[in-house]
């Protein structure tokens, strides 16, 4: 395994600007005719900005989660996906009210996680905390955690799997059950 793409500092900066512009447009109620696309210098042939990669945008205020929305599998170019996920994290995360301008002007931190391809995990014992993000599917329920979550929470592998089950609304040992499907992925995470 290993991440199948790289992002240059310029590409990360572009994605960071995308996320921030998307949120700022939503805060002032400004409709955008077209999502800004990468400049010719950034737009590498078959480069990651045009690949259909999954992405999550995480918003924190004073180190507390304030919104996190993403797509596990990209359905559109990465730069478009980041734009949409930033707006969703700010205004459509069902766990929180929409982000306010006052909050935005406070100590807001953004992180972007760009996900590589989702594949079937060969064995739960192969999961490395901090390296692998996980998706559990079982009994028409699913849950996902980004690779950084178990590190932030101080979980070992077993706790990671049990919390994944809980997030999916399942008993904590559901990952062991016949028919449970565990997928893994790696992600490139950077501050926006």
N, CA and C of each residue as an Amber inpcrd file, in Angstrom:
protein
   576
   0.8530000  -1.1780000   0.0000000   0.0000000   0.0000000   0.0000000
   0.8900000   1.2290000   0.0000000   0.3520000   2.3400000  -0.1170000
   1.0530000   3.6100000  -0.1660000   0.2330000   4.5720000  -1.0040000
   0.3790000   5.8350000  -0.7440000  -0.4060000   6.8280000  -1.4600000
   0.0530000   6.8970000  -2.9110000  -0.9150000   6.8630000  -3.8210000
  -0.6080000   6.7850000  -5.2620000  -0.4820000   8.1520000  -5.9260000
  -0.4480000   9.2090000  -5.1320000  -0.3450000  10.5490000  -5.7110000
   0.4950000  11.4150000  -4.7800000   0.9430000  12.5300000  -5.2960000
   1.6250000  13.5310000  -4.4840000   0.9580000  14.8730000  -4.7480000
   1.0880000  15.7650000  -3.8160000   0.6270000  17.1360000  -3.9930000
   1.8000000  18.0640000  -3.7230000   2.0680000  18.9560000  -4.6480000
   3.1160000  19.9470000  -4.4400000   2.6100000  20.9830000  -3.4390000
   3.5140000  21.7850000  -2.9130000   3.1010000  22.8600000  -2.0140000
   2.1370000  23.8000000  -2.7270000   2.3780000  24.0810000  -4.0060000
   1.4890000  24.9620000  -4.7720000   0.0970000  24.3510000  -4.9020000
   0.0240000  23.0430000  -5.1070000  -1.2870000  22.3780000  -5.2040000
  -2.0120000  22.3880000  -3.8610000  -1.2730000  22.1680000  -2.7770000
  -1.8830000  22.2410000  -1.4410000  -2.3980000  23.6510000  -1.1790000
  -1.6050000  24.6590000  -1.5410000  -2.0360000  26.0490000  -1.3460000
  -3.2900000  26.3500000  -2.1580000  -3.3530000  25.8390000  -3.3790000
  -4.5330000  26.0480000  -4.2120000  -5.7660000  25.4170000  -3.5510000
  -5.6370000  24.1790000  -3.0810000  -6.7610000  23.5100000  -2.4230000
  -7.1630000  24.2350000  -1.1350000  -6.1850000  24.7580000  -0.4110000
  -6.4870000  25.5310000   0.7970000  -7.2880000  26.7810000   0.4480000
  -6.8750000  27.4760000  -0.6100000  -7.6230000  28.6640000  -1.0530000
  -9.0310000  28.2780000  -1.4960000  -9.1470000  27.1430000  -2.1800000
 -10.4750000  26.6690000  -2.6130000 -11.3960000  26.5230000  -1.4080000
 -10.9040000  25.8350000  -0.3730000 -11.7240000  25.5890000   0.8160000
 -12.1320000  26.8990000   1.4700000 -11.1890000  27.8000000   1.6320000
 -11.4730000  29.0750000   2.2980000 -12.4100000  29.9530000   1.4670000
 -12.2000000  30.0120000   0.1660000 -13.0850000  30.8160000  -0.6930000
 -14.5040000  30.2610000  -0.6850000 -14.6260000  28.9480000  -0.6720000
 -15.9430000  28.3220000  -0.6490000 -16.7050000  28.7050000   0.6130000
 -16.0320000  28.6130000   1.7480000 -16.6670000  28.9590000   3.0190000
 -16.9980000  30.4500000   3.0620000 -16.0660000  31.2830000   2.6330000
 -16.3050000  32.7310000   2.6600000 -17.4640000  33.1210000   1.7490000
 -17.5750000  32.4900000   0.5960000 -18.7000000  32.7690000  -0.3020000
 -20.0150000  32.4100000   0.3810000 -20.0500000  31.2910000   1.0810000
 -21.2550000  30.8860000   1.7920000 -21.5980000  31.8080000   2.9480000
 -20.5780000  32.3220000   3.6380000 -20.8150000  33.2030000   4.7830000
 -21.4400000  34.5270000   4.3700000 -21.0860000  35.0130000   3.1970000
 -21.6340000  36.2990000   2.7410000 -22.7900000  36.1060000   1.7640000
 -23.1800000  34.8510000   1.5380000 -24.3180000  34.5620000   0.6730000
 -24.0780000  34.8590000  -0.7940000 -22.8250000  34.7440000  -1.2040000
 -22.4670000  35.0410000  -2.5880000 -22.4950000  33.7630000  -3.4190000
 -23.3070000  33.7630000  -4.4450000 -23.3470000  32.6260000  -5.3650000
 -22.1300000  32.6910000  -6.2850000 -21.5750000  31.5550000  -6.5830000
 -20.4020000  31.4810000  -7.4520000 -20.8360000  30.8630000  -8.7720000
 -20.5730000  31.5880000  -9.8630000 -20.9710000  31.0990000 -11.1870000
 -20.2280000  29.8270000 -11.5710000 -18.9370000  29.8090000 -11.2740000
 -18.1160000  28.6410000 -11.6050000 -17.0660000  28.4620000 -10.5180000
 -16.8690000  27.2350000 -10.1100000 -15.8300000  26.9320000  -9.1210000
 -14.4810000  27.2040000  -9.7730000 -13.6290000  27.9960000  -9.1010000
 -12.3290000  28.3130000  -9.7040000 -11.5380000  27.0470000 -10.0370000
 -10.9490000  27.0430000 -11.2130000 -10.1510000  25.8930000 -11.6360000
  -8.6720000  26.2320000 -11.5210000  -7.8240000  25.2260000 -11.5040000
  -6.3840000  25.4680000 -11.3600000  -5.8170000  26.2110000 -12.5650000
  -4.7950000  27.0010000 -12.3020000  -4.1100000  27.7020000 -13.3840000
  -3.3820000  26.6900000 -14.2660000  -2.9780000  27.1250000 -15.4320000
  -2.2640000  26.2270000 -16.3450000  -0.9820000  25.6950000 -15.7260000
  -0.3110000  26.5050000 -14.9060000   0.9330000  26.0360000 -14.2920000
   0.6910000  24.9490000 -13.2620000  -0.4880000  24.9550000 -12.6210000
  -0.8070000  23.9210000 -11.6330000  -1.4380000  22.6880000 -12.2580000
  -2.0110000  22.8500000 -13.4110000  -2.8330000  21.8120000 -14.0170000
  -1.9830000  20.7870000 -14.7660000  -1.3010000  19.9340000 -14.0120000
  -0.4770000  18.8790000 -14.6230000  -1.3600000  17.8740000 -15.3460000
  -0.8450000  17.3660000 -16.4450000  -1.5730000  16.3160000 -17.1780000
  -1.8250000  15.1430000 -16.2340000  -3.0770000  14.7390000 -16.1020000
  -3.4790000  13.6450000 -15.2150000  -3.0350000  13.8850000 -13.7680000
  -2.8420000  15.1510000 -13.4000000  -2.4120000  15.4900000 -12.0540000
  -3.5010000  15.2760000 -11.0300000  -3.1540000  15.3130000  -9.7470000
  -4.1110000  15.0080000  -8.6900000  -5.2740000  15.9990000  -8.5930000
  -5.0870000  17.2450000  -9.0050000  -6.1830000  18.2070000  -8.9050000
  -7.3520000  17.8370000  -9.8070000  -7.0610000  17.0900000 -10.8700000
  -8.1170000  16.6630000 -11.8040000  -8.5790000  15.2230000 -11.5530000
  -7.8450000  14.4880000 -10.6970000  -8.2580000  13.1140000 -10.4010000
  -9.5050000  13.1070000  -9.5380000 -10.2850000  12.0730000  -9.6700000
 -11.4870000  11.9080000  -8.8600000 -11.0900000  11.2170000  -7.5530000
 -10.6030000  12.0280000  -6.6220000 -10.1520000  11.5260000  -5.3290000
 -11.1270000  11.9540000  -4.2450000 -11.2900000  11.0990000  -3.2510000
 -12.1000000  11.4570000  -2.1050000 -11.4100000  12.5490000  -1.3010000
 -12.1950000  13.3340000  -0.5840000 -11.6290000  14.4070000   0.2390000
 -12.5680000  14.7390000   1.3890000 -11.9710000  15.0880000   2.5220000
 -12.7090000  15.5760000   3.6740000 -12.1430000  16.9380000   4.0480000
 -13.0100000  17.8190000   4.5040000 -12.5870000  19.0930000   5.0730000
 -13.0610000  19.1000000   6.5150000 -12.1230000  19.3550000   7.4300000
 -12.3990000  19.3840000   8.8600000 -12.2190000  20.8010000   9.3730000
 -13.2140000  21.2890000  10.0880000 -13.1690000  22.6250000  10.6900000
 -13.0970000  22.4530000  12.1990000 -12.1380000  23.1400000  12.8190000
 -11.9920000  23.1160000  14.2780000 -11.9090000  24.5460000  14.7870000
 -12.4390000  24.7550000  15.9840000 -12.3000000  26.0320000  16.6760000
 -11.7530000  25.7280000  18.0550000 -10.6060000  26.3260000  18.3840000
  -9.9350000  26.0740000  19.6650000  -9.7660000  24.5800000  19.9110000
  -9.3360000  23.8650000  18.8800000  -9.0650000  22.4280000  18.9190000
 -10.3030000  21.5620000  19.1310000 -11.4930000  22.1330000  18.9900000
 -12.7330000  21.3600000  19.1030000 -13.3650000  21.2450000  17.7140000
 -13.8150000  20.0590000  17.3760000 -14.4460000  19.8340000  16.0870000
 -15.6350000  20.7610000  15.9070000 -15.7130000  21.3950000  14.7280000
 -16.8340000  22.2970000  14.4140000 -17.5590000  21.8850000  13.1340000
 -16.9760000  20.9480000  12.4090000 -17.6080000  20.4340000  11.2030000
 -16.6300000  19.5610000  10.4510000 -17.1290000  18.4860000   9.8880000
 -16.2870000  17.6000000   9.0750000 -17.1980000  16.8380000   8.1270000
 -17.0120000  17.0920000   6.8550000 -17.7970000  16.4260000   5.8190000
 -16.8300000  16.0360000   4.7080000 -17.1000000  14.9160000   4.0850000
 -16.2560000  14.5110000   2.9750000 -16.8930000  13.4370000   2.1400000
 -16.1680000  13.0730000   1.1320000 -16.5730000  11.9760000   0.2620000
 -15.4440000  10.9540000   0.2780000 -15.7930000   9.7220000   0.4980000
 -14.7920000   8.6660000   0.5660000 -14.2450000   8.3710000  -0.8210000
 -15.1130000   8.4020000  -1.7970000 -14.7220000   8.1590000  -3.1810000
 -15.0580000   9.4130000  -3.9720000 -14.1050000   9.9370000  -4.7180000
 -14.3350000  11.1440000  -5.4890000 -15.2300000  10.8920000  -6.6890000
 -16.2060000  11.7710000  -6.8820000 -17.1110000  11.6830000  -8.0240000
 -16.8500000  12.8020000  -9.0200000 -15.8750000  13.6540000  -8.7050000
 -15.5550000  14.8160000  -9.5290000 -14.0990000  15.1700000  -9.2860000
 -13.5330000  16.0930000 -10.0670000 -12.1320000  16.4590000  -9.8430000
 -11.8960000  16.9200000  -8.4040000 -10.7160000  16.6300000  -7.8990000
 -10.3730000  16.9390000  -6.5050000 -10.6370000  18.4000000  -6.1620000
 -10.2490000  19.3260000  -7.0280000 -10.4120000  20.7370000  -6.6830000
 -11.8960000  21.1120000  -6.5290000 -12.7850000  20.4690000  -7.2720000
 -14.2240000  20.6930000  -7.1450000 -14.7260000  20.0300000  -5.8580000
 -14.2600000  18.8250000  -5.5980000 -14.6560000  18.0850000  -4.4060000
 -14.3030000  18.8700000  -3.1400000 -13.0840000  19.4180000  -3.0720000
 -12.6730000  20.1890000  -1.8890000 -13.5680000  21.4120000  -1.7250000
 -13.8870000  22.0980000  -2.8130000 -14.7890000  23.2570000  -2.7430000
 -16.1230000  22.8560000  -2.1100000 -16.7040000  21.7880000  -2.6090000
 -18.0240000  21.3520000  -2.1260000 -17.9670000  20.8330000  -0.6780000
 -16.9220000  20.0760000  -0.3590000 -16.8220000  19.5250000   0.9970000
 -16.5770000  20.6230000   2.0220000 -15.8510000  21.6680000   1.6590000
 -15.6260000  22.7910000   2.5830000 -16.9520000  23.4650000   2.9090000
 -17.7600000  23.7300000   1.8820000 -19.0690000  24.3510000   2.1200000
 -19.9520000  23.4300000   2.9610000 -19.9200000  22.1520000   2.6750000
 -20.7360000  21.2020000   3.4410000 -20.2890000  21.1240000   4.8980000
 -18.9750000  21.1030000   5.1270000 -18.4720000  21.0490000   6.5030000
 -18.8770000  22.2960000   7.2800000 -18.8780000  23.4480000   6.6160000
 -19.2050000  24.7020000   7.2850000 -20.7000000  24.8740000   7.5200000
 -21.5160000  24.4210000   6.5690000 -22.9360000  24.7850000   6.6150000
 -23.9170000  23.6100000   6.6690000 -23.4290000  22.3780000   6.4610000
 -24.3720000  21.2540000   6.3560000 -24.0390000  20.0540000   7.2240000
 -23.0680000  20.1650000   8.1270000 -22.7820000  19.0550000   9.0290000
 -23.9510000  18.9650000  10.0110000 -24.7080000  17.8610000  10.0070000
 -25.9110000  17.7750000  10.8480000 -25.6230000  17.8260000  12.3510000
 -24.3810000  17.6790000  12.7440000 -24.0400000  17.7240000  14.1650000
 -23.9260000  19.1500000  14.7070000 -23.8670000  20.1260000  13.7890000
 -23.6070000  21.5100000  14.1980000 -24.5140000  22.4780000  13.4410000
 -24.7840000  23.6570000  14.0450000 -25.4740000  24.6930000  13.2670000
 -24.5080000  25.2420000  12.2190000 -25.0080000  25.9450000  11.2140000
 -24.1100000  26.5200000  10.2080000 -23.0730000  27.4450000  10.8440000
 -21.8880000  27.4180000  10.2960000 -20.7950000  28.2820000  10.7570000
 -21.2060000  29.7410000  10.5990000 -20.8420000  30.5720000  11.5650000
 -21.1650000  31.9940000  11.4970000 -19.9230000  32.8040000  11.1240000
 -20.1680000  34.0240000  10.6780000 -19.0650000  34.9130000  10.3340000
 -18.2000000  35.1990000  11.5570000 -18.8240000  35.3570000  12.7180000
 -18.0670000  35.6040000  13.9570000 -17.1480000  34.4250000  14.2690000
 -17.6540000  33.2070000  14.0950000 -16.8090000  32.0290000  14.3260000
 -15.6600000  31.9950000  13.3220000 -15.9640000  32.2910000  12.0750000
 -14.9490000  32.2630000  11.0210000 -13.8090000  33.2210000  11.3340000
 -14.1550000  34.3410000  11.9080000 -13.1450000  35.3590000  12.2330000
 -12.3970000  35.0230000  13.5260000 -12.8630000  34.0100000  14.2530000
 -12.1700000  33.6030000  15.4810000 -11.0270000  32.6540000  15.1220000
 -10.6990000  31.7930000  16.0000000  -9.5470000  30.9040000  15.8320000
  -9.9320000  29.6270000  15.0760000 -10.3720000  29.7580000  13.8290000
 -10.8000000  28.6110000  13.0310000  -9.5830000  27.9590000  12.3730000
  -9.5650000  26.6450000  12.4200000  -8.5340000  25.8730000  11.7270000
  -9.2120000  24.9430000  10.7460000  -8.6170000  24.8110000   9.5610000
  -9.1190000  23.8950000   8.5380000  -8.0490000  22.8650000   8.2450000
  -8.4750000  21.6410000   8.0470000  -7.5970000  20.5800000   7.5610000
  -8.2690000  19.9450000   6.3620000  -7.4630000  19.6090000   5.3910000
  -7.9460000  18.8990000   4.2070000  -7.3050000  17.5170000   4.2190000
  -8.1200000  16.5030000   4.0290000  -7.6410000  15.1270000   3.8970000
  -7.9940000  14.6590000   2.4910000  -6.9790000  14.3230000   1.7160000
  -7.1990000  13.7980000   0.3650000  -6.9890000  12.2940000   0.4340000
  -8.0280000  11.5590000   0.0660000  -8.0240000  10.1140000   0.2320000
  -7.5660000   9.3940000  -1.0220000  -6.7640000   8.3810000  -0.8150000
  -6.3850000   7.5090000  -1.9100000  -7.4810000   6.4590000  -2.0860000
  -7.2660000   5.5790000  -3.0090000  -8.2620000   4.5630000  -3.3530000
  -8.6250000   3.6920000  -2.1480000  -9.8910000   3.4160000  -2.0340000
 -10.4410000   2.5470000  -0.9990000 -10.2990000   1.0990000  -1.4760000
  -9.7010000   0.2400000  -0.6450000  -9.5560000  -1.1710000  -0.9980000
  -9.9410000  -2.0440000   0.1950000 -10.2650000  -3.2920000  -0.0940000
 -10.6200000  -4.2340000   0.9510000  -9.4020000  -4.4940000   1.8340000
  -9.5700000  -4.3730000   3.1400000  -8.4790000  -4.6150000   4.0890000
  -8.2530000  -6.1220000   4.1800000  -7.0220000  -6.5880000   3.9740000
  -6.7770000  -8.0270000   3.9990000  -6.9470000  -8.6610000   5.3770000
  -6.6990000  -7.8710000   6.4310000  -6.7940000  -8.4010000   7.7900000
  -6.8030000  -7.2370000   8.7760000  -7.6620000  -7.2750000   9.7840000
  -7.6530000  -6.2030000  10.7840000  -6.2990000  -6.0620000  11.4780000
  -5.5560000  -7.1580000  11.5640000  -4.2370000  -7.1030000  12.2000000
  -3.2460000  -6.2680000  11.3890000  -3.5210000  -6.0510000  10.1120000
  -2.6250000  -5.2630000   9.2530000  -2.8470000  -3.7600000   9.4080000
  -3.9210000  -3.3600000  10.0730000  -4.2350000  -1.9400000  10.2270000
  -3.1920000  -1.2650000  11.1100000  -2.6290000  -0.1690000  10.6140000
  -1.6720000   0.6300000  11.3730000  -2.3600000   1.9190000  11.7980000
  -2.4750000   2.1180000  13.1080000  -3.0750000   3.3340000  13.6420000
  -2.2380000   4.5220000  13.1840000  -2.9170000   5.5240000  12.6420000
  -2.2390000   6.7170000  12.1560000  -1.8980000   6.6670000  10.6740000
  -1.9030000   5.4790000  10.1080000  -1.6120000   5.3310000   8.6830000
  -2.8730000   5.0290000   7.8750000  -3.7190000   4.1710000   8.4040000
  -4.8800000   3.7020000   7.6500000  -6.1800000   4.3080000   8.1610000
  -6.9490000   4.8480000   7.2310000  -8.3340000   5.1900000   7.5010000
  -9.1560000   3.9430000   7.2490000 -10.3100000   3.8540000   7.8830000
 -11.1180000   2.6360000   7.7650000 -12.5770000   2.9520000   7.4650000
 -13.1830000   2.0460000   6.7140000 -14.6220000   2.0540000   6.4590000
 -15.1260000   0.6600000   6.8000000 -16.1720000   0.6040000   7.6160000
 -16.8100000  -0.6570000   7.9630000 -18.2010000  -0.6770000   7.3520000
 -18.5400000  -1.7700000   6.6870000 -19.8930000  -1.9770000   6.1660000
 -20.4110000  -3.3000000   6.7320000 -21.5870000  -3.2220000   7.3450000
 -22.1850000  -4.4250000   7.9100000 -23.6700000  -4.1720000   8.1350000
 -24.4920000  -5.1130000   7.7330000 -25.9410000  -5.0500000   7.9350000
 -26.5300000  -3.7060000   7.4850000 -26.1660000  -3.2980000   6.2800000
 -26.6600000  -2.0470000   5.6890000 -26.3100000  -0.8090000   6.5090000
 -25.2880000  -0.8820000   7.3270000 -24.8070000   0.2580000   8.1030000
 -23.3340000   0.4510000   7.7560000 -22.8610000   1.6590000   7.9220000
 -21.4430000   1.9020000   7.6630000 -20.9310000   3.0350000   8.5330000
 -19.6290000   3.0120000   8.7260000 -18.9450000   4.0600000   9.4800000
 -17.5690000   4.2630000   8.8880000 -17.0430000   5.4630000   9.0310000
 -15.7220000   5.7900000   8.4900000 -14.9590000   6.6470000   9.4970000
 -13.6550000   6.4180000   9.5550000 -12.7490000   7.2830000  10.3040000
 -11.5500000   7.5840000   9.4190000 -11.1250000   8.8370000   9.4410000
  -9.8940000   9.2380000   8.7630000  -8.7030000   8.7150000   9.5630000
  -7.5360000   8.5560000   8.9450000  -6.3790000   7.9810000   9.6360000
  -5.9560000   8.7340000  10.8950000  -6.1770000  10.0430000  10.9310000
  -5.7170000  10.8340000  12.0710000  -6.6160000  10.7060000  13.3010000
  -7.8410000  10.2360000  13.1360000  -8.7960000  10.1940000  14.2570000
  -8.3200000   9.3050000  15.4120000  -7.9060000   8.0610000  15.1630000
  -7.4960000   7.2480000  16.3190000  -6.2660000   7.8110000  17.0300000
  -5.4100000   8.4960000  16.2950000  -4.2390000   9.1200000  16.9250000
  -4.7010000  10.2500000  17.8420000  -5.5980000  11.1150000  17.3120000
  -6.1170000  12.2340000  18.1040000  -6.8370000  11.7410000  19.3570000
  -7.4860000  10.5840000  19.2610000  -8.2630000  10.0450000  20.3860000
  -7.4390000   9.1440000  21.3040000  -6.2250000   8.7980000  20.8980000
  -5.3850000   7.9310000  21.7160000  -5.8000000   6.4680000  21.7050000
  -6.4100000   6.0280000  20.6110000  -6.8870000   4.6500000  20.5150000
  -5.8050000   3.7260000  19.9820000  -5.7980000   2.4980000  20.4700000
  -4.9960000   1.4480000  19.8470000  -5.8580000   0.8070000  18.7490000
  -5.3400000  -0.2180000  18.0900000  -6.0520000  -0.8350000  16.9760000
  -7.4270000  -1.3760000  17.3930000  -7.4850000  -2.0650000  18.5150000
  -8.7580000  -2.6330000  18.9630000  -9.7790000  -1.5370000  19.2620000
  -9.3610000  -0.5110000  19.9750000 -10.2760000   0.5930000  20.2800000
 -10.7300000   1.2810000  18.9940000  -9.8320000   1.4070000  18.0360000
 -10.1450000   2.0060000  16.7370000 -11.2670000   1.2100000  16.0570000
 -11.1250000  -0.0970000  16.0070000 -12.1420000  -0.9430000  15.3760000
 -13.4680000  -0.8990000  16.1340000 -13.4080000  -0.9020000  17.4600000
 -14.6310000  -0.8510000  18.2600000 -15.3650000   0.4790000  18.0940000
 -14.6110000   1.5830000  18.0710000 -15.2360000   2.8930000  17.8740000
 -15.7970000   3.0300000  16.4590000 -15.1620000   2.3960000  15.5000000
 -15.6770000   2.3930000  14.1280000 -17.0410000   1.7120000  14.0870000
 -17.1610000   0.6000000  14.7950000 -18.4560000  -0.0900000  14.8790000
 -19.4950000   0.8190000  15.5170000 -19.1280000   1.4650000  16.6170000
 -20.0660000   2.3680000  17.2950000 -20.4890000   3.4980000  16.3770000
 -19.5630000   4.0500000  15.6180000 -19.9030000   5.1310000  14.6980000
 -20.9120000   4.6600000  13.6510000 -20.8140000   3.3900000  13.2690000
 -21.7540000   2.8190000  12.3020000 -23.0810000   2.4460000  12.9490000
 -23.1760000   2.6280000  14.2760000 -24.4150000   2.2710000  14.9750000
 -24.5380000   0.7790000  15.2130000 -23.4000000   0.1160000  15.3350000
 -23.3640000  -1.3400000  15.4830000 -22.7170000  -1.7250000  16.8050000
 -22.9420000  -2.9480000  17.2860000 -22.2200000  -3.4290000  18.4660000
 -20.7110000  -3.4000000  18.2090000 -19.9380000  -3.1950000  19.2780000
 -18.5000000  -2.9450000  19.1260000 -17.6980000  -4.0980000  18.5330000
 -18.2230000  -5.3120000  18.5230000 -17.4730000  -6.4280000  17.9420000
 -17.9600000  -6.7820000  16.5330000 -18.7480000  -5.9070000  15.9310000
 -19.3180000  -6.2000000  14.6060000 -18.2580000  -6.3980000  13.5320000
 -17.1030000  -5.7890000  13.6910000 -16.0440000  -5.9330000  12.6930000
 -15.5810000  -7.3810000  12.5580000 -15.8400000  -8.2220000  13.5730000
 -15.4310000  -9.6310000  13.5610000 -16.4590000 -10.5470000  12.8970000
 -17.6530000 -10.0420000  12.6770000 -18.7600000 -10.8920000  12.2440000
 -18.6470000 -11.2990000  10.7770000 -19.0940000 -12.5130000  10.4470000
 -19.1490000 -12.9050000   9.0390000 -20.0410000 -11.9100000   8.2870000
 -19.5960000 -11.5140000   7.1430000 -20.3550000 -10.5510000   6.3450000
 -19.9330000  -9.1160000   6.5670000 -19.1830000  -8.8540000   7.6340000
 -18.6720000  -7.4960000   7.8470000 -17.5500000  -7.2510000   6.8380000
 -17.5670000  -6.0830000   6.2230000 -16.5320000  -5.7330000   5.2420000
 -15.7580000  -4.5360000   5.7540000 -14.4470000  -4.6980000   5.8440000
 -13.5620000  -3.6410000   6.3250000 -12.7040000  -3.1760000   5.1540000
 -12.7920000  -1.8890000   4.8580000 -11.9890000  -1.2930000   3.7970000
 -10.9840000  -0.3450000   4.4350000  -9.8590000  -0.1580000   3.7650000
  -8.8730000   0.7780000   4.2700000  -8.3940000   1.6830000   3.1620000
  -7.7860000   2.7900000   3.5890000  -7.2450000   3.7740000   2.6560000
  -6.1850000   4.5730000   3.4040000  -5.3660000   5.2580000   2.6420000
  -4.4260000   6.2040000   3.2130000  -4.8290000   7.5820000   2.7600000
  -4.3800000   8.5950000   3.4630000  -4.7660000   9.9570000   3.1200000
  -3.5790000  10.9050000   3.3230000  -3.5640000  11.9220000   2.5050000
  -2.6090000  13.0130000   2.6630000  -3.3680000  14.1270000   3.3770000
  -2.9220000  14.4940000   4.5730000  -3.6290000  15.4630000   5.4080000
  -2.7390000  16.6900000   5.5670000  -3.3300000  17.8790000   5.3760000
  -2.5590000  19.1060000   5.5200000  -3.4730000  20.2390000   5.9810000
  -2.9000000  21.2270000   6.6880000  -3.6990000  22.3670000   7.1330000
  -4.0420000  23.2590000   5.9460000  -5.2340000  23.8310000   5.9930000
  -5.6650000  24.7230000   4.9170000  -5.5800000  26.1720000   5.3730000
